[in-house]
Amino acid sequence: MVRTAQRRDRSSARQGLRLVAAGRRWDAVRVPTRQGEALVDALGTRCGDVIRDGPGYLFLITPGTGDLITTPDVTVYGRSRHVLIPAGDHTAPPGPHWVRPAFHLALEEVQ
């Protein structure tokens, strides 16, 4: 188990991933892949920060507003939760990557 965790930690470091606390400067909302793709397309240039990872899309939103979301299949990460944030220049797979560049202060937290 320890070796697996160490390999995961090394892989995360290579991809520039950082574990960052949610609920301070932003909340993160995870939506399934299909809905995430549709939402990014529908919002177009009005879309804020979005991270793509294995289970879906993470939208970074104003802190505290995630509490208002009660949609099935949507997970909100607010206070006391953490999210893997990719490096600012990581915009393609493998691993979590930015679909929309970071406009929030998420990058300040990982640099």
N, C-alpha and C positions, 0 to 999 in steps of 0.2 A: 504494500500500500504506500509506503514512504517513497519507494522508487518511482511509482506512478505519479505521485504528487510532485516529485522533483523534476521529472520529465515534463510535466505540464507547466511547471514554473519556468523552466528553461525555454519551452516553446512560446509561452506568453511573452517572455522578455524579448525573444527574437522578433516577434510581431509588434513590439512596442506597446503591449497591452498593460494597463494599470487597473487595479481594483480601486474604484472610487466610490465614496459614500454618496448615495442619492439623498434627495430631500433637503439639500442645503441650497445649492444654486439652481437646481433643476430636479424634477421627478422624471423617471423613465417609464414609458408605457410600452409594453411588449404586445405586439399584435401578430397573429399568424401570417405566414408568408403571403398568401393570396390577398388578404385584406391590406397588408402593408404595402404591397406593390400598387394596388388600386388607390390607396390613400395618397401615396407619394405622387402618382400620376395626376390624381384629381386636384391636389393642392398646388402642383406646379411650382412656380417661383415663390409662392406663399408658404411653402413647406420649410420648416426649421431644420434643426439637427436631426439626422436619422442615421442609425447604425444598423447594418445588416449582420446577423449572426445565424447560426444553425437553426434555432427554433423559430425564427421570424425576424421582425423588424423592431428596433427600439427607437421610439420617438422621445426626444428630450423636450420637456414642457416646463412651464413655470411651476416652481415648487408650491406644493399644496393643492394645485388644481387636479392632480391625479386622484384625489379623494372623491371627486365628483363623478368619476367613471365607474359605471356598474355593468358594463357590457360583458356578456359571456365570452370566454376565450381570450380575454384581455387581462394582462397582469400589470399591476402598477407597482413600481419600486419607488417608495418615498423614504421618509426617515427610518433609520435603523436597517436599511437595505443597501446593498452594494452592487455595482455594475462594472463589467469590464469595458473600459474605454480604449479604443485603438489609438495609435499615434496619429497625429494630424495628417500625415501624408499617406496613411494606409487606406487606400480607396478601392482596393480590389481583393478578392480572395487570394490566398487561403485565410481562414479565420475571420473574426469580427472585423468589419471595415466600414468606413463612412460611405453612405449613399449620398447624403447631402453634407457638405462641409460643416464643420463645427462653428456656429456663430455664437453659441452660449459660451460660458466660461469653463466648459468641461476641459478644454485643452490646457488652460492655466493650471488645473488641478493635477494633470498628469505630467507636466514638464518639470 
